[in-house]
Amino acid sequence: MRRQPGISIASAADELRLAPNTVSTIVGELTTAGLLLRRVDPSDRRIAHLHLSPALGRKIDARRDRRVAALATAIQRLPRDELRQVELALPVLARVARELDAVGDGT
């Protein structure tokens, strides 16, 4: 839902390769816990669109910000020659990231 705000339960089930009723049950529990918001599609009330709750979105953003800051600190501590090796590896790492996006999670 973070990467695909408004995804439907059926689409989420396809993405997760789970049965729609399983995803529906999980969504119900996450909604009850206040982690997800379920919004009915105005053109088809049978379809629910899923969104992260604002509170969960803030927690995820804060965690990401901490990880980015930690990574920046770790990179700054590298010796110059190792930093250069990281810089040279960036194009290959970007390609790996694109390949991961293309194949999904492999399940």
Gaussian input, Z-matrix of N, CA and C with variables (Angstrom, degrees):
# hf/3-21g

backbone

0 1
 N
 C     1     B1
 C     2     B2     1     A1
 N     3     B3     2     A2     1     D1
 C     4     B4     3     A3     2     D2
 C     5     B5     4     A4     3     D3
 N     6     B6     5     A5     4     D4
 C     7     B7     6     A6     5     D5
 C     8     B8     7     A7     6     D6
 N     9     B9     8     A8     7     D7
 C    10    B10     9     A9     8     D8
 C    11    B11    10    A10     9     D9
 N    12    B12    11    A11    10    D10
 C    13    B13    12    A12    11    D11
 C    14    B14    13    A13    12    D12
 N    15    B15    14    A14    13    D13
 C    16    B16    15    A15    14    D14
 C    17    B17    16    A16    15    D15
 N    18    B18    17    A17    16    D16
 C    19    B19    18    A18    17    D17
 C    20    B20    19    A19    18    D18
 N    21    B21    20    A20    19    D19
 C    22    B22    21    A21    20    D20
 C    23    B23    22    A22    21    D21
 N    24    B24    23    A23    22    D22
 C    25    B25    24    A24    23    D23
 C    26    B26    25    A25    24    D24
 N    27    B27    26    A26    25    D25
 C    28    B28    27    A27    26    D26
 C    29    B29    28    A28    27    D27
 N    30    B30    29    A29    28    D28
 C    31    B31    30    A30    29    D29
 C    32    B32    31    A31    30    D30
 N    33    B33    32    A32    31    D31
 C    34    B34    33    A33    32    D32
 C    35    B35    34    A34    33    D33
 N    36    B36    35    A35    34    D34
 C    37    B37    36    A36    35    D35
 C    38    B38    37    A37    36    D36
 N    39    B39    38    A38    37    D37
 C    40    B40    39    A39    38    D38
 C    41    B41    40    A40    39    D39
 N    42    B42    41    A41    40    D40
 C    43    B43    42    A42    41    D41
 C    44    B44    43    A43    42    D42
 N    45    B45    44    A44    43    D43
 C    46    B46    45    A45    44    D44
 C    47    B47    46    A46    45    D45
 N    48    B48    47    A47    46    D46
 C    49    B49    48    A48    47    D47
 C    50    B50    49    A49    48    D48
 N    51    B51    50    A50    49    D49
 C    52    B52    51    A51    50    D50
 C    53    B53    52    A52    51    D51
 N    54    B54    53    A53    52    D52
 C    55    B55    54    A54    53    D53
 C    56    B56    55    A55    54    D54
 N    57    B57    56    A56    55    D55
 C    58    B58    57    A57    56    D56
 C    59    B59    58    A58    57    D57
 N    60    B60    59    A59    58    D58
 C    61    B61    60    A60    59    D59
 C    62    B62    61    A61    60    D60
 N    63    B63    62    A62    61    D61
 C    64    B64    63    A63    62    D62
 C    65    B65    64    A64    63    D63
 N    66    B66    65    A65    64    D64
 C    67    B67    66    A66    65    D65
 C    68    B68    67    A67    66    D66
 N    69    B69    68    A68    67    D67
 C    70    B70    69    A69    68    D68
 C    71    B71    70    A70    69    D69
 N    72    B72    71    A71    70    D70
 C    73    B73    72    A72    71    D71
 C    74    B74    73    A73    72    D72
 N    75    B75    74    A74    73    D73
 C    76    B76    75    A75    74    D74
 C    77    B77    76    A76    75    D75
 N    78    B78    77    A77    76    D76
 C    79    B79    78    A78    77    D77
 C    80    B80    79    A79    78    D78
 N    81    B81    80    A80    79    D79
 C    82    B82    81    A81    80    D80
 C    83    B83    82    A82    81    D81
 N    84    B84    83    A83    82    D82
 C    85    B85    84    A84    83    D83
 C    86    B86    85    A85    84    D84
 N    87    B87    86    A86    85    D85
 C    88    B88    87    A87    86    D86
 C    89    B89    88    A88    87    D87
 N    90    B90    89    A89    88    D88
 C    91    B91    90    A90    89    D89
 C    92    B92    91    A91    90    D90
 N    93    B93    92    A92    91    D91
 C    94    B94    93    A93    92    D92
 C    95    B95    94    A94    93    D93
 N    96    B96    95    A95    94    D94
 C    97    B97    96    A96    95    D95
 C    98    B98    97    A97    96    D96
 N    99    B99    98    A98    97    D97
 C   100   B100    99    A99    98    D98
 C   101   B101   100   A100    99    D99
 N   102   B102   101   A101   100   D100
 C   103   B103   102   A102   101   D101
 C   104   B104   103   A103   102   D102
 N   105   B105   104   A104   103   D103
 C   106   B106   105   A105   104   D104
 C   107   B107   106   A106   105   D105
 N   108   B108   107   A107   106   D106
 C   109   B109   108   A108   107   D107
 C   110   B110   109   A109   108   D108
 N   111   B111   110   A110   109   D109
 C   112   B112   111   A111   110   D110
 C   113   B113   112   A112   111   D111
 N   114   B114   113   A113   112   D112
 C   115   B115   114   A114   113   D113
 C   116   B116   115   A115   114   D114
 N   117   B117   116   A116   115   D115
 C   118   B118   117   A117   116   D116
 C   119   B119   118   A118   117   D117
 N   120   B120   119   A119   118   D118
 C   121   B121   120   A120   119   D119
 C   122   B122   121   A121   120   D120
 N   123   B123   122   A122   121   D121
 C   124   B124   123   A123   122   D122
 C   125   B125   124   A124   123   D123
 N   126   B126   125   A125   124   D124
 C   127   B127   126   A126   125   D125
 C   128   B128   127   A127   126   D126
 N   129   B129   128   A128   127   D127
 C   130   B130   129   A129   128   D128
 C   131   B131   130   A130   129   D129
 N   132   B132   131   A131   130   D130
 C   133   B133   132   A132   131   D131
 C   134   B134   133   A133   132   D132
 N   135   B135   134   A134   133   D133
 C   136   B136   135   A135   134   D134
 C   137   B137   136   A136   135   D135
 N   138   B138   137   A137   136   D136
 C   139   B139   138   A138   137   D137
 C   140   B140   139   A139   138   D138
 N   141   B141   140   A140   139   D139
 C   142   B142   141   A141   140   D140
 C   143   B143   142   A142   141   D141
 N   144   B144   143   A143   142   D142
 C   145   B145   144   A144   143   D143
 C   146   B146   145   A145   144   D144
 N   147   B147   146   A146   145   D145
 C   148   B148   147   A147   146   D146
 C   149   B149   148   A148   147   D147
 N   150   B150   149   A149   148   D148
 C   151   B151   150   A150   149   D149
 C   152   B152   151   A151   150   D150
 N   153   B153   152   A152   151   D151
 C   154   B154   153   A153   152   D152
 C   155   B155   154   A154   153   D153
 N   156   B156   155   A155   154   D154
 C   157   B157   156   A156   155   D155
 C   158   B158   157   A157   156   D156
 N   159   B159   158   A158   157   D157
 C   160   B160   159   A159   158   D158
 C   161   B161   160   A160   159   D159
 N   162   B162   161   A161   160   D160
 C   163   B163   162   A162   161   D161
 C   164   B164   163   A163   162   D162
 N   165   B165   164   A164   163   D163
 C   166   B166   165   A165   164   D164
 C   167   B167   166   A166   165   D165
 N   168   B168   167   A167   166   D166
 C   169   B169   168   A168   167   D167
 C   170   B170   169   A169   168   D168
 N   171   B171   170   A170   169   D169
 C   172   B172   171   A171   170   D170
 C   173   B173   172   A172   171   D171
 N   174   B174   173   A173   172   D172
 C   175   B175   174   A174   173   D173
 C   176   B176   175   A175   174   D174
 N   177   B177   176   A176   175   D175
 C   178   B178   177   A177   176   D176
 C   179   B179   178   A178   177   D177
 N   180   B180   179   A179   178   D178
 C   181   B181   180   A180   179   D179
 C   182   B182   181   A181   180   D180
 N   183   B183   182   A182   181   D181
 C   184   B184   183   A183   182   D182
 C   185   B185   184   A184   183   D183
 N   186   B186   185   A185   184   D184
 C   187   B187   186   A186   185   D185
 C   188   B188   187   A187   186   D186
 N   189   B189   188   A188   187   D187
 C   190   B190   189   A189   188   D188
 C   191   B191   190   A190   189   D189
 N   192   B192   191   A191   190   D190
 C   193   B193   192   A192   191   D191
 C   194   B194   193   A193   192   D192
 N   195   B195   194   A194   193   D193
 C   196   B196   195   A195   194   D194
 C   197   B197   196   A196   195   D195
 N   198   B198   197   A197   196   D196
 C   199   B199   198   A198   197   D197
 C   200   B200   199   A199   198   D198
 N   201   B201   200   A200   199   D199
 C   202   B202   201   A201   200   D200
 C   203   B203   202   A202   201   D201
 N   204   B204   203   A203   202   D202
 C   205   B205   204   A204   203   D203
 C   206   B206   205   A205   204   D204
 N   207   B207   206   A206   205   D205
 C   208   B208   207   A207   206   D206
 C   209   B209   208   A208   207   D207
 N   210   B210   209   A209   208   D208
 C   211   B211   210   A210   209   D209
 C   212   B212   211   A211   210   D210
 N   213   B213   212   A212   211   D211
 C   214   B214   213   A213   212   D212
 C   215   B215   214   A214   213   D213
 N   216   B216   215   A215   214   D214
 C   217   B217   216   A216   215   D215
 C   218   B218   217   A217   216   D216
 N   219   B219   218   A218   217   D217
 C   220   B220   219   A219   218   D218
 C   221   B221   220   A220   219   D219
 N   222   B222   221   A221   220   D220
 C   223   B223   222   A222   221   D221
 C   224   B224   223   A223   222   D222
 N   225   B225   224   A224   223   D223
 C   226   B226   225   A225   224   D224
 C   227   B227   226   A226   225   D225
 N   228   B228   227   A227   226   D226
 C   229   B229   228   A228   227   D227
 C   230   B230   229   A229   228   D228
 N   231   B231   230   A230   229   D229
 C   232   B232   231   A231   230   D230
 C   233   B233   232   A232   231   D231
 N   234   B234   233   A233   232   D232
 C   235   B235   234   A234   233   D233
 C   236   B236   235   A235   234   D234
 N   237   B237   236   A236   235   D235
 C   238   B238   237   A237   236   D236
 C   239   B239   238   A238   237   D237
 N   240   B240   239   A239   238   D238
 C   241   B241   240   A240   239   D239
 C   242   B242   241   A241   240   D240
 N   243   B243   242   A242   241   D241
 C   244   B244   243   A243   242   D242
 C   245   B245   244   A244   243   D243
 N   246   B246   245   A245   244   D244
 C   247   B247   246   A246   245   D245
 C   248   B248   247   A247   246   D246
 N   249   B249   248   A248   247   D247
 C   250   B250   249   A249   248   D248
 C   251   B251   250   A250   249   D249
 N   252   B252   251   A251   250   D250
 C   253   B253   252   A252   251   D251
 C   254   B254   253   A253   252   D252
 N   255   B255   254   A254   253   D253
 C   256   B256   255   A255   254   D254
 C   257   B257   256   A256   255   D255
 N   258   B258   257   A257   256   D256
 C   259   B259   258   A258   257   D257
 C   260   B260   259   A259   258   D258
 N   261   B261   260   A260   259   D259
 C   262   B262   261   A261   260   D260
 C   263   B263   262   A262   261   D261
 N   264   B264   263   A263   262   D262
 C   265   B265   264   A264   263   D263
 C   266   B266   265   A265   264   D264
 N   267   B267   266   A266   265   D265
 C   268   B268   267   A267   266   D266
 C   269   B269   268   A268   267   D267
 N   270   B270   269   A269   268   D268
 C   271   B271   270   A270   269   D269
 C   272   B272   271   A271   270   D270
 N   273   B273   272   A272   271   D271
 C   274   B274   273   A273   272   D272
 C   275   B275   274   A274   273   D273
 N   276   B276   275   A275   274   D274
 C   277   B277   276   A276   275   D275
 C   278   B278   277   A277   276   D276
 N   279   B279   278   A278   277   D277
 C   280   B280   279   A279   278   D278
 C   281   B281   280   A280   279   D279
 N   282   B282   281   A281   280   D280
 C   283   B283   282   A282   281   D281
 C   284   B284   283   A283   282   D282
 N   285   B285   284   A284   283   D283
 C   286   B286   285   A285   284   D284
 C   287   B287   286   A286   285   D285
 N   288   B288   287   A287   286   D286
 C   289   B289   288   A288   287   D287
 C   290   B290   289   A289   288   D288
 N   291   B291   290   A290   289   D289
 C   292   B292   291   A291   290   D290
 C   293   B293   292   A292   291   D291
 N   294   B294   293   A293   292   D292
 C   295   B295   294   A294   293   D293
 C   296   B296   295   A295   294   D294
 N   297   B297   296   A296   295   D295
 C   298   B298   297   A297   296   D296
 C   299   B299   298   A298   297   D297
 N   300   B300   299   A299   298   D298
 C   301   B301   300   A300   299   D299
 C   302   B302   301   A301   300   D300
 N   303   B303   302   A302   301   D301
 C   304   B304   303   A303   302   D302
 C   305   B305   304   A304   303   D303
 N   306   B306   305   A305   304   D304
 C   307   B307   306   A306   305   D305
 C   308   B308   307   A307   306   D306
 N   309   B309   308   A308   307   D307
 C   310   B310   309   A309   308   D308
 C   311   B311   310   A310   309   D309
 N   312   B312   311   A311   310   D310
 C   313   B313   312   A312   311   D311
 C   314   B314   313   A313   312   D312
 N   315   B315   314   A314   313   D313
 C   316   B316   315   A315   314   D314
 C   317   B317   316   A316   315   D315
 N   318   B318   317   A317   316   D316
 C   319   B319   318   A318   317   D317
 C   320   B320   319   A319   318   D318

   B1=1.4203
   B2=1.5230
   B3=1.2826
   B4=1.4632
   B5=1.5165
   B6=1.3091
   B7=1.4649
   B8=1.5117
   B9=1.3150
   B10=1.4681
   B11=1.5274
   B12=1.3341
   B13=1.4656
   B14=1.5211
   B15=1.3230
   B16=1.4527
   B17=1.5163
   B18=1.3244
   B19=1.4641
   B20=1.5312
   B21=1.3064
   B22=1.4673
   B23=1.5245
   B24=1.3016
   B25=1.4658
   B26=1.5269
   B27=1.3353
   B28=1.4659
   B29=1.5314
   B30=1.3291
   B31=1.4683
   B32=1.5237
   B33=1.3291
   B34=1.4633
   B35=1.5311
   B36=1.3209
   B37=1.4665
   B38=1.5268
   B39=1.3288
   B40=1.4680
   B41=1.5215
   B42=1.3364
   B43=1.4668
   B44=1.5271
   B45=1.3259
   B46=1.4692
   B47=1.5240
   B48=1.3384
   B49=1.4719
   B50=1.5365
   B51=1.3286
   B52=1.4609
   B53=1.5207
   B54=1.3058
   B55=1.4588
   B56=1.5263
   B57=1.3326
   B58=1.4661
   B59=1.5286
   B60=1.3459
   B61=1.4684
   B62=1.5327
   B63=1.3213
   B64=1.4662
   B65=1.5216
   B66=1.3225
   B67=1.4708
   B68=1.5217
   B69=1.3147
   B70=1.4611
   B71=1.5255
   B72=1.3186
   B73=1.4670
   B74=1.5273
   B75=1.3277
   B76=1.4666
   B77=1.5279
   B78=1.3274
   B79=1.4674
   B80=1.5257
   B81=1.3167
   B82=1.4656
   B83=1.5112
   B84=1.3298
   B85=1.4668
   B86=1.5309
   B87=1.3270
   B88=1.4685
   B89=1.5261
   B90=1.3290
   B91=1.4621
   B92=1.5286
   B93=1.3246
   B94=1.4637
   B95=1.5288
   B96=1.3346
   B97=1.4694
   B98=1.5268
   B99=1.3235
   B100=1.4567
   B101=1.5169
   B102=1.3320
   B103=1.4561
   B104=1.5203
   B105=1.3199
   B106=1.4671
   B107=1.5161
   B108=1.3186
   B109=1.4564
   B110=1.5201
   B111=1.2915
   B112=1.4712
   B113=1.5228
   B114=1.3351
   B115=1.4598
   B116=1.5261
   B117=1.3123
   B118=1.4619
   B119=1.5235
   B120=1.3221
   B121=1.4636
   B122=1.5267
   B123=1.3419
   B124=1.4687
   B125=1.5280
   B126=1.3222
   B127=1.4628
   B128=1.5311
   B129=1.3267
   B130=1.4764
   B131=1.5194
   B132=1.3019
   B133=1.4690
   B134=1.5290
   B135=1.3328
   B136=1.4692
   B137=1.5147
   B138=1.3342
   B139=1.4685
   B140=1.5241
   B141=1.3358
   B142=1.4602
   B143=1.5269
   B144=1.3189
   B145=1.4575
   B146=1.5183
   B147=1.3239
   B148=1.4606
   B149=1.5207
   B150=1.3172
   B151=1.4620
   B152=1.5247
   B153=1.3284
   B154=1.4538
   B155=1.5226
   B156=1.3192
   B157=1.4605
   B158=1.5273
   B159=1.3210
   B160=1.4682
   B161=1.5332
   B162=1.3307
   B163=1.4671
   B164=1.5299
   B165=1.3298
   B166=1.4660
   B167=1.5222
   B168=1.3281
   B169=1.4618
   B170=1.5238
   B171=1.3413
   B172=1.4736
   B173=1.5223
   B174=1.3301
   B175=1.4759
   B176=1.5259
   B177=1.3243
   B178=1.4652
   B179=1.5174
   B180=1.3336
   B181=1.4678
   B182=1.5245
   B183=1.3244
   B184=1.4709
   B185=1.5229
   B186=1.3253
   B187=1.4679
   B188=1.5292
   B189=1.3390
   B190=1.4605
   B191=1.5209
   B192=1.3235
   B193=1.4664
   B194=1.5285
   B195=1.3359
   B196=1.4753
   B197=1.5258
   B198=1.3287
   B199=1.4714
   B200=1.5164
   B201=1.3286
   B202=1.4642
   B203=1.5274
   B204=1.3293
   B205=1.4727
   B206=1.5242
   B207=1.3309
   B208=1.4651
   B209=1.5244
   B210=1.3185
   B211=1.4603
   B212=1.5213
   B213=1.3212
   B214=1.4684
   B215=1.5244
   B216=1.3163
   B217=1.4699
   B218=1.5196
   B219=1.3290
   B220=1.4658
   B221=1.5263
   B222=1.3270
   B223=1.4675
   B224=1.5199
   B225=1.3243
   B226=1.4645
   B227=1.5240
   B228=1.3011
   B229=1.4675
   B230=1.5286
   B231=1.3294
   B232=1.4629
   B233=1.5235
   B234=1.3335
   B235=1.4621
   B236=1.5314
   B237=1.3119
   B238=1.4615
   B239=1.5268
   B240=1.3462
   B241=1.4710
   B242=1.5309
   B243=1.3262
   B244=1.4620
   B245=1.5273
   B246=1.3140
   B247=1.4544
   B248=1.5274
   B249=1.3111
   B250=1.4689
   B251=1.5299
   B252=1.3344
   B253=1.4671
   B254=1.5268
   B255=1.3219
   B256=1.4633
   B257=1.5241
   B258=1.3327
   B259=1.4601
   B260=1.5290
   B261=1.3213
   B262=1.4642
   B263=1.5249
   B264=1.3283
   B265=1.4620
   B266=1.5307
   B267=1.3234
   B268=1.4676
   B269=1.5279
   B270=1.3368
   B271=1.4719
   B272=1.5307
   B273=1.3200
   B274=1.4661
   B275=1.5263
   B276=1.3250
   B277=1.4581
   B278=1.5324
   B279=1.3246
   B280=1.4671
   B281=1.5240
   B282=1.3132
   B283=1.4720
   B284=1.5180
   B285=1.3301
   B286=1.4644
   B287=1.5332
   B288=1.3284
   B289=1.4671
   B290=1.5262
   B291=1.3310
   B292=1.4721
   B293=1.5238
   B294=1.3248
   B295=1.4673
   B296=1.5255
   B297=1.3265
   B298=1.4622
   B299=1.5273
   B300=1.3049
   B301=1.4711
   B302=1.5217
   B303=1.3218
   B304=1.4588
   B305=1.5287
   B306=1.3279
   B307=1.4654
   B308=1.5134
   B309=1.3118
   B310=1.4646
   B311=1.5039
   B312=1.3300
   B313=1.4657
   B314=1.5182
   B315=1.3243
   B316=1.4629
   B317=1.5166
   B318=1.3386
   B319=1.4632
   B320=1.5077
   A1=111.10
   A2=116.90
   A3=118.46
   A4=110.27
   A5=115.34
   A6=119.41
   A7=112.28
   A8=116.15
   A9=120.61
   A10=109.70
   A11=117.05
   A12=118.17
   A13=110.63
   A14=115.00
   A15=119.61
   A16=114.40
   A17=116.73
   A18=120.02
   A19=109.38
   A20=116.02
   A21=120.26
   A22=109.20
   A23=115.33
   A24=119.99
   A25=109.98
   A26=117.32
   A27=120.52
   A28=110.90
   A29=116.82
   A30=119.85
   A31=111.00
   A32=116.44
   A33=119.82
   A34=110.15
   A35=116.33
   A36=120.24
   A37=110.47
   A38=116.99
   A39=120.50
   A40=111.12
   A41=116.15
   A42=120.84
   A43=111.24
   A44=116.42
   A45=121.50
   A46=112.79
   A47=115.05
   A48=121.48
   A49=111.12
   A50=113.36
   A51=121.31
   A52=108.99
   A53=116.18
   A54=120.98
   A55=108.89
   A56=117.53
   A57=119.96
   A58=113.71
   A59=117.30
   A60=118.44
   A61=111.50
   A62=117.52
   A63=120.93
   A64=110.15
   A65=116.26
   A66=120.87
   A67=109.53
   A68=117.41
   A69=121.05
   A70=110.64
   A71=116.80
   A72=121.01
   A73=110.50
   A74=116.43
   A75=120.73
   A76=109.96
   A77=116.80
   A78=121.12
   A79=110.08
   A80=116.77
   A81=120.19
   A82=111.97
   A83=116.33
   A84=120.60
   A85=111.17
   A86=116.59
   A87=120.08
   A88=111.39
   A89=116.55
   A90=120.69
   A91=110.16
   A92=115.71
   A93=120.53
   A94=111.04
   A95=116.32
   A96=121.07
   A97=112.28
   A98=117.18
   A99=120.62
   A100=114.30
   A101=117.13
   A102=120.90
   A103=113.19
   A104=115.69
   A105=121.30
   A106=110.41
   A107=114.41
   A108=121.45
   A109=107.30
   A110=115.60
   A111=122.05
   A112=106.71
   A113=116.46
   A114=121.35
   A115=109.26
   A116=115.43
   A117=121.49
   A118=109.31
   A119=115.44
   A120=121.49
   A121=108.27
   A122=117.18
   A123=119.00
   A124=113.99
   A125=117.70
   A126=119.65
   A127=112.72
   A128=117.22
   A129=120.78
   A130=107.94
   A131=116.21
   A132=121.52
   A133=113.53
   A134=117.64
   A135=120.15
   A136=111.69
   A137=117.02
   A138=121.74
   A139=109.04
   A140=114.58
   A141=120.63
   A142=108.40
   A143=115.69
   A144=121.28
   A145=108.07
   A146=115.73
   A147=121.50
   A148=111.60
   A149=114.39
   A150=121.67
   A151=107.92
   A152=116.15
   A153=119.77
   A154=108.71
   A155=116.28
   A156=118.77
   A157=107.80
   A158=117.59
   A159=119.28
   A160=112.44
   A161=117.02
   A162=120.04
   A163=110.85
   A164=116.91
   A165=119.67
   A166=110.25
   A167=117.23
   A168=120.62
   A169=111.45
   A170=116.21
   A171=120.16
   A172=111.03
   A173=117.37
   A174=120.41
   A175=110.77
   A176=115.88
   A177=120.03
   A178=110.26
   A179=117.20
   A180=120.77
   A181=111.00
   A182=116.67
   A183=120.47
   A184=110.67
   A185=116.88
   A186=120.21
   A187=110.22
   A188=116.70
   A189=120.48
   A190=110.65
   A191=117.34
   A192=120.83
   A193=111.08
   A194=116.71
   A195=119.73
   A196=111.09
   A197=116.92
   A198=120.21
   A199=110.98
   A200=117.26
   A201=121.15
   A202=110.02
   A203=116.74
   A204=120.33
   A205=110.75
   A206=117.04
   A207=120.39
   A208=110.74
   A209=117.05
   A210=121.22
   A211=110.59
   A212=116.75
   A213=120.49
   A214=110.55
   A215=116.96
   A216=120.87
   A217=110.55
   A218=116.54
   A219=120.29
   A220=110.70
   A221=117.34
   A222=120.86
   A223=110.88
   A224=116.54
   A225=120.18
   A226=112.42
   A227=117.39
   A228=121.67
   A229=113.12
   A230=116.64
   A231=119.30
   A232=111.05
   A233=116.11
   A234=118.56
   A235=109.30
   A236=116.44
   A237=122.30
   A238=112.34
   A239=118.62
   A240=119.99
   A241=111.33
   A242=117.85
   A243=120.20
   A244=110.77
   A245=117.29
   A246=120.52
   A247=110.27
   A248=116.56
   A249=121.05
   A250=110.78
   A251=116.92
   A252=120.32
   A253=110.86
   A254=116.51
   A255=120.43
   A256=109.84
   A257=116.84
   A258=120.74
   A259=111.26
   A260=116.55
   A261=120.24
   A262=111.84
   A263=116.76
   A264=121.10
   A265=112.88
   A266=118.11
   A267=120.61
   A268=114.28
   A269=120.03
   A270=117.97
   A271=112.85
   A272=116.68
   A273=119.83
   A274=109.78
   A275=117.57
   A276=120.71
   A277=110.99
   A278=116.84
   A279=120.06
   A280=110.35
   A281=116.55
   A282=120.02
   A283=110.47
   A284=117.45
   A285=121.01
   A286=109.49
   A287=117.48
   A288=121.21
   A289=110.84
   A290=117.06
   A291=120.14
   A292=110.79
   A293=116.78
   A294=120.12
   A295=110.89
   A296=116.53
   A297=119.96
   A298=110.47
   A299=116.48
   A300=119.90
   A301=110.88
   A302=115.79
   A303=120.47
   A304=112.34
   A305=117.57
   A306=119.91
   A307=112.65
   A308=118.96
   A309=120.83
   A310=109.97
   A311=115.78
   A312=119.59
   A313=113.59
   A314=117.18
   A315=120.44
   A316=115.29
   A317=118.00
   A318=118.55
   A319=110.56
   D1=-25.83
   D2=177.04
   D3=-70.22
   D4=-42.98
   D5=-179.67
   D6=-81.94
   D7=-22.52
   D8=-178.45
   D9=-134.75
   D10=67.85
   D11=-179.65
   D12=-58.50
   D13=137.02
   D14=179.64
   D15=87.61
   D16=6.14
   D17=179.11
   D18=-60.99
   D19=145.16
   D20=178.06
   D21=-83.56
   D22=163.71
   D23=177.94
   D24=-61.95
   D25=-42.27
   D26=179.72
   D27=-61.60
   D28=-43.71
   D29=179.48
   D30=-67.74
   D31=-38.76
   D32=177.07
   D33=-62.72
   D34=-40.88
   D35=178.21
   D36=-61.91
   D37=-42.30
   D38=176.78
   D39=-61.28
   D40=-46.79
   D41=-179.35
   D42=-61.19
   D43=-40.28
   D44=-177.12
   D45=-86.25
   D46=-8.16
   D47=-177.02
   D48=57.38
   D49=46.54
   D50=177.69
   D51=-124.75
   D52=161.25
   D53=177.22
   D54=-68.19
   D55=140.15
   D56=179.91
   D57=-54.91
   D58=-37.28
   D59=179.51
   D60=-67.04
   D61=-32.14
   D62=176.07
   D63=-65.92
   D64=-46.15
   D65=179.29
   D66=-64.39
   D67=-40.20
   D68=179.21
   D69=-60.13
   D70=-42.09
   D71=178.55
   D72=-63.84
   D73=-45.32
   D74=179.39
   D75=-63.23
   D76=-43.78
   D77=179.08
   D78=-60.21
   D79=-41.48
   D80=177.55
   D81=-58.74
   D82=-44.11
   D83=179.95
   D84=-67.29
   D85=-41.48
   D86=179.50
   D87=-68.42
   D88=-33.54
   D89=176.90
   D90=-67.90
   D91=-44.79
   D92=177.86
   D93=-60.50
   D94=-35.97
   D95=179.36
   D96=-76.92
   D97=-5.21
   D98=178.75
   D99=80.88
   D100=18.29
   D101=-178.42
   D102=-94.73
   D103=-26.88
   D104=179.70
   D105=-123.46
   D106=152.13
   D107=170.73
   D108=-113.23
   D109=136.58
   D110=-179.41
   D111=-114.32
   D112=115.73
   D113=-178.10
   D114=-114.51
   D115=128.49
   D116=-178.77
   D117=-73.41
   D118=136.71
   D119=176.99
   D120=-68.16
   D121=125.71
   D122=-177.64
   D123=-64.58
   D124=-25.11
   D125=-178.86
   D126=-92.77
   D127=-15.94
   D128=178.77
   D129=-150.53
   D130=98.10
   D131=-173.97
   D132=-64.55
   D133=-10.41
   D134=177.06
   D135=-77.19
   D136=-16.09
   D137=-176.07
   D138=-101.97
   D139=130.73
   D140=175.60
   D141=-110.84
   D142=136.74
   D143=176.17
   D144=-104.45
   D145=136.42
   D146=-172.81
   D147=-104.02
   D148=138.52
   D149=178.51
   D150=-139.43
   D151=148.16
   D152=172.65
   D153=-67.68
   D154=147.04
   D155=173.64
   D156=-68.38
   D157=152.82
   D158=178.12
   D159=-56.67
   D160=-39.03
   D161=-179.41
   D162=-63.35
   D163=-43.76
   D164=179.02
   D165=-67.39
   D166=-39.63
   D167=177.22
   D168=-57.56
   D169=-42.87
   D170=178.62
   D171=-64.45
   D172=-40.81
   D173=178.99
   D174=-63.07
   D175=-43.36
   D176=179.51
   D177=-64.30
   D178=-43.30
   D179=177.96
   D180=-60.83
   D181=-43.47
   D182=-179.29
   D183=-64.42
   D184=-41.15
   D185=178.70
   D186=-64.12
   D187=-44.32
   D188=177.79
   D189=-60.33
   D190=-43.19
   D191=179.94
   D192=-61.99
   D193=-39.87
   D194=177.70
   D195=-65.40
   D196=-40.42
   D197=179.02
   D198=-65.50
   D199=-41.58
   D200=178.91
   D201=-63.45
   D202=-43.15
   D203=179.32
   D204=-64.21
   D205=-41.34
   D206=179.12
   D207=-64.74
   D208=-40.60
   D209=178.17
   D210=-63.95
   D211=-43.21
   D212=179.26
   D213=-61.97
   D214=-41.72
   D215=178.33
   D216=-63.29
   D217=-44.97
   D218=-179.27
   D219=-62.85
   D220=-41.85
   D221=179.45
   D222=-64.89
   D223=-40.88
   D224=179.90
   D225=-63.49
   D226=-24.22
   D227=-178.69
   D228=-84.90
   D229=-8.68
   D230=-179.30
   D231=-70.36
   D232=144.14
   D233=172.33
   D234=-64.44
   D235=156.02
   D236=-175.23
   D237=-54.30
   D238=-42.85
   D239=-178.09
   D240=-66.47
   D241=-36.63
   D242=177.93
   D243=-72.57
   D244=-35.43
   D245=175.78
   D246=-61.62
   D247=-39.71
   D248=177.42
   D249=-63.23
   D250=-39.43
   D251=177.74
   D252=-63.02
   D253=-39.82
   D254=177.39
   D255=-63.62
   D256=-44.39
   D257=179.08
   D258=-59.66
   D259=-41.50
   D260=179.59
   D261=-67.73
   D262=-28.65
   D263=-178.41
   D264=-82.05
   D265=-14.59
   D266=-174.76
   D267=-56.32
   D268=-44.08
   D269=178.46
   D270=-60.14
   D271=-38.29
   D272=179.24
   D273=-69.26
   D274=-41.34
   D275=178.86
   D276=-64.29
   D277=-36.98
   D278=176.56
   D279=-63.55
   D280=-39.77
   D281=178.11
   D282=-65.27
   D283=-41.71
   D284=177.41
   D285=-59.98
   D286=-43.47
   D287=178.84
   D288=-60.52
   D289=-42.42
   D290=178.03
   D291=-63.80
   D292=-40.72
   D293=178.70
   D294=-64.00
   D295=-40.91
   D296=177.70
   D297=-61.52
   D298=-42.49
   D299=177.43
   D300=-61.15
   D301=-38.94
   D302=-176.21
   D303=-69.84
   D304=-35.30
   D305=-176.74
   D306=-96.87
   D307=-7.67
   D308=-179.03
   D309=74.43
   D310=-151.35
   D311=-176.06
   D312=-89.69
   D313=1.33
   D314=175.31
   D315=82.60
   D316=6.48
   D317=179.49
   D318=-97.52

